[in-house]
Amino acid sequence: MGKAPRVHFLTTYFEYLLDSGIRTENDYLGDASRFLRYLADRATAEDIDRFISTRTTNPAYRRRLKARLRKFYQFASEQLDFTHNPAL
């Protein structure tokens, strides 16, 4: 499989595991998911601002991205018991 920078990260990881012959992919995805949750739950507003600034200089896209991340953190707070919600 070639590099695909615009493909969803965990979907590509899942395909990679299957292509590698790993049949316990749920364990691998579970560990990766817990690690990503750990990182996202500890991200500060400054971390998120830095991320947004590295993605685009377009003001309209920055607003959309910030709104989508706000929605993600709302979901994470309601469904995943994130302990904090950075000011977005």
Secondary structure in CASP SS format (residue, H / E / C, confidence):
PFRMAT SS
TARGET T0000
AUTHOR 0000-0000-0000
METHOD secondary structure of the structure
MODEL  1
M C 1.00
G C 1.00
K C 1.00
A C 1.00
P C 1.00
R C 1.00
V C 1.00
H C 1.00
F H 1.00
L H 1.00
T H 1.00
T H 1.00
Y H 1.00
F H 1.00
E H 1.00
Y H 1.00
L H 1.00
L H 1.00
D H 1.00
S C 1.00
G C 1.00
I C 1.00
R C 1.00
T C 1.00
E H 1.00
N H 1.00
D H 1.00
Y H 1.00
L H 1.00
G H 1.00
D H 1.00
A H 1.00
S H 1.00
R H 1.00
F H 1.00
L H 1.00
R H 1.00
Y H 1.00
L H 1.00
A H 1.00
D H 1.00
R H 1.00
A C 1.00
T C 1.00
A H 1.00
E H 1.00
D H 1.00
I H 1.00
D H 1.00
R H 1.00
F H 1.00
I H 1.00
S H 1.00
T H 1.00
R H 1.00
T C 1.00
T C 1.00
N C 1.00
P H 1.00
A H 1.00
Y H 1.00
R H 1.00
R H 1.00
R H 1.00
L H 1.00
K H 1.00
A H 1.00
R H 1.00
L H 1.00
R H 1.00
K H 1.00
F H 1.00
Y H 1.00
Q H 1.00
F H 1.00
A H 1.00
S H 1.00
E H 1.00
Q H 1.00
L C 1.00
D C 1.00
F C 1.00
T C 1.00
H C 1.00
N C 1.00
P C 1.00
A C 1.00
L C 1.00
END
